[in-house]
Amino acid sequence: MIVSRRQFIRTGVAGGLLLAFSGWLNAAGGRPLSAGEREMLAALCGALLDGALPPAGEERSRLVALTVDGIATTIAGLSLASQREIGELFGLLVLAPGRMVLAGVSRPWREATVGEVSDFLQSWRTSRLALLQGAYGALHDLSFGAWYARPDTWEAIAYPGPPRGYF
């Protein structure tokens, strides 16, 4: 596909405006997660932690909600610059155009299947673009960190807990 200079500039300007708008809407920094961000993170956690979570139902929803709460706590402890970057990423994924174009998920996050979300995450994990790989890494690390920070998940991986008596 051959792209003219004019098309390239238009695409760059449109992408820059979308990023600026989503970052402005979701400026992080000591604020709680919005309902849209919580839905998006719940869908991502459901896909990333699918093998560790129980089957669909009330218990799965409860554990996903606890994990999303842990992600919010983690984000609140990051530097303001990191919070802003995560806010921009979340802004892109929460807005319908960003969700459809960047993630390839046409339905709202609450309606997306685990398979659709897994496909999106896999495409970012294996992308040629380092920016998408880094975004995947951030989403992965936030989700897994929040999940395994909870002591009730340690038994499943045979982790006895932190060493005792050293502190």
LINUR-V802768 format. One record per residue. N is the residue number from 1. PHI is phi in degrees with one decimal (999 if undefined). PSI is psi in radians with two decimals (NA if undefined). Layout:
n | phi | psi
N | PHI | PSI
N | PHI | PSI
This chain:
n | phi | psi
1 | 999 | 2.24
2 | -101.1 | 2.23
3 | -112.3 | 2.29
4 | -75.6 | 2.83
5 | -59.6 | -0.71
6 | -63.1 | -0.77
7 | -63.6 | -0.71
8 | -62.1 | -0.77
9 | -66.2 | -0.77
10 | -60.0 | -0.77
11 | -63.3 | -0.74
12 | -64.1 | -0.74
13 | -66.2 | -0.77
14 | -63.0 | -0.76
15 | -63.7 | -0.72
16 | -64.1 | -0.72
17 | -65.9 | -0.72
18 | -62.4 | -0.76
19 | -64.2 | -0.78
20 | -63.7 | -0.74
21 | -65.1 | -0.77
22 | -68.0 | -0.64
23 | -67.0 | -0.65
24 | -66.8 | -0.73
25 | -66.4 | -0.63
26 | -115.4 | 0.68
27 | -59.9 | 2.08
28 | -82.5 | 3.10
29 | 124.6 | 1.38
30 | 73.3 | 0.42
31 | -116.0 | 2.64
32 | -72.6 | 2.83
33 | -67.8 | 2.47
34 | -75.9 | 2.92
35 | -60.9 | -0.69
36 | -64.5 | -0.70
37 | -66.4 | -0.69
38 | -63.8 | -0.72
39 | -63.8 | -0.76
40 | -63.2 | -0.81
41 | -66.2 | -0.63
42 | -62.6 | -0.73
43 | -64.9 | -0.74
44 | -66.0 | -0.78
45 | -62.8 | -0.69
46 | -59.2 | -0.64
47 | -80.7 | -0.79
48 | -66.3 | -0.63
49 | -103.7 | 0.31
50 | -52.9 | -0.75
51 | -71.2 | -0.38
52 | -95.2 | -0.28
53 | -91.5 | 2.66
54 | -68.7 | 2.94
55 | -59.4 | 2.89
56 | -51.1 | 2.41
57 | 156.1 | -2.96
58 | -64.7 | -0.71
59 | -66.5 | -0.71
60 | -61.8 | -0.80
61 | -60.2 | -0.70
62 | -63.9 | -0.79
63 | -67.2 | -0.66
64 | -64.8 | -0.74
65 | -62.3 | -0.70
66 | -62.8 | -0.68
67 | -67.5 | -0.71
68 | -64.0 | -0.67
69 | -61.1 | -0.70
70 | -64.9 | -0.65
71 | -63.4 | -0.76
72 | -60.9 | -0.71
73 | -64.9 | -0.74
74 | -62.2 | -0.81
75 | -60.6 | -0.70
76 | -62.8 | -0.42
77 | -89.6 | -0.07
78 | -82.9 | 2.90
79 | -64.2 | 2.76
80 | -60.3 | -0.66
81 | -63.6 | -0.74
82 | -66.5 | -0.68
83 | -61.4 | -0.69
84 | -65.9 | -0.75
85 | -62.5 | -0.75
86 | -66.3 | -0.66
87 | -60.5 | -0.68
88 | -67.1 | -0.75
89 | -61.7 | -0.83
90 | -61.7 | -0.69
91 | -60.1 | -0.72
92 | -65.3 | -0.68
93 | -80.3 | -0.47
94 | -77.1 | -0.70
95 | -67.7 | 2.39
96 | -54.6 | -0.80
97 | -61.9 | -0.71
98 | -66.5 | -0.74
99 | -60.0 | -0.75
100 | -73.6 | -0.76
101 | -78.1 | -0.85
102 | -80.8 | -0.66
103 | -99.9 | -0.35
104 | 71.8 | 0.36
105 | -104.8 | 1.95
106 | -82.9 | -0.47
107 | -88.1 | 2.77
108 | -57.7 | 2.69
109 | -55.7 | -0.69
110 | -66.6 | -0.34
111 | -102.0 | -0.15
112 | -70.3 | 2.49
113 | -82.2 | 2.81
114 | -59.2 | -0.66
115 | -63.6 | -0.76
116 | -62.4 | -0.78
117 | -68.8 | -0.69
118 | -62.7 | -0.70
119 | -62.5 | -0.76
120 | -61.0 | -0.82
121 | -63.5 | -0.72
122 | -63.3 | -0.67
123 | -65.6 | -0.64
124 | -72.7 | -0.66
125 | -63.8 | -0.63
126 | -103.8 | 0.21
127 | -64.1 | 2.67
128 | -74.9 | -0.33
129 | -87.2 | 2.12
130 | -61.8 | -0.54
131 | -62.0 | -0.77
132 | -69.9 | -0.66
133 | -62.4 | -0.71
134 | -66.3 | -0.68
135 | -65.2 | -0.72
136 | -60.4 | -0.79
137 | -58.6 | -0.72
138 | -64.4 | -0.80
139 | -64.1 | -0.72
140 | -62.7 | -0.89
141 | -66.1 | -0.68
142 | -62.0 | -0.78
143 | -68.0 | -0.87
144 | -68.8 | -0.65
145 | -62.2 | -0.76
146 | -68.0 | -0.62
147 | -68.1 | -0.90
148 | -83.1 | -0.04
149 | -77.4 | -0.27
150 | -87.8 | 2.15
151 | -57.4 | -0.47
152 | -71.5 | -0.13
153 | -96.2 | -0.15
154 | -70.8 | -0.59
155 | -60.3 | -0.67
156 | -62.4 | -0.44
157 | -110.8 | 0.21
158 | 59.8 | 0.61
159 | -91.0 | 2.11
160 | -77.4 | -0.13
161 | 105.8 | 3.05
162 | -66.6 | 2.70
163 | -60.0 | 2.48
164 | -102.6 | 2.57
165 | 90.0 | -0.09
166 | -90.2 | -0.27
167 | -117.9 | NA
